């Protein structure tokens, strides 16, 4: 099993580290445009192998996509964050160019790969990959809901004073502060709905804290988070590589599911060796349906800024 991670920054390096430690991949390739950066990250991680007990080979490459050839799974983390004074249109224009180049280069060397898109705005970048590559739809996956759901479960456990292993919950919708739809109607503690343990007011606060989870960390850290995003990506990679048939909310191209078409947005899917093996139809409350529709409109507006 060969996995490529494009982008050797904090998220990409964390993702590569978690994949290596889990020891299910024979090789992880880290690629970056910055001279020597990926090679340095790979060497540093390989020097952890004897300490952390893994045998995964980690290779770094400066923009040489031939090193990524025949990858089973490729992860795209490359792109730039929004900077002060930068418009959304400028951010999308820059990242769209990067993601389009990266995805086409990956598919050229690994035509049967499964692509996981992490670059922001994630739902729109996932849609771009669908429109500009020949990969089938089940092999293009946007990572967002897995991370947002982890943050939701963290906030639920915090509010309940419960161990996180007791908690189950999921976030669907767009991967943005306004677009996230935390499914409180399905959130449970040991199969009992969380509404049995906390007030509606407290539960609404959990939802709001979840939706600004990324912004909260950026304010504290001065940059985007990397541990949880890296762990979320590695969980998706492992589910595919090990054919686990696990359910995660992922951004996928919809064709009538949830009443939506021609956009990528987070919905529950089953992940296995073929990528997205099934889209799961989960019943939503009226409020969740309305929020999902609003989220989809937001994603479509961002998609309209793309130039193919």
Buried (B, 14 or more C-beta within 10 A) or exposed (E): BBBBBBBBBBBBBBBBBBBBBBEBBEBBBBBBBEEEBBBBBBEEBBEBBEEEEBEBBBBBBBEEBEBBBEBBBBBBBBBEEBEEEEEEEBBBEBBBEBBBEBBBBBBEBBEEBBBBBBBBBBBBBBBBBBBBBEBEBBBBBBBBBBBBBBBBBBBBBEBBEBEEEBBBBBBBBBBBEEBBBBBBBBBBBEEEEBBEBBEEEEBEBBBEBBBBBBEBBBEEEEEBBBEBBBBBBBBBBBBBBBEBEBBBBBBBBBEEBBEBEEBBBBBBBBBBBBBBBBBEEBEBEEEBBEBBBBBBEBBBEBBEBBEE
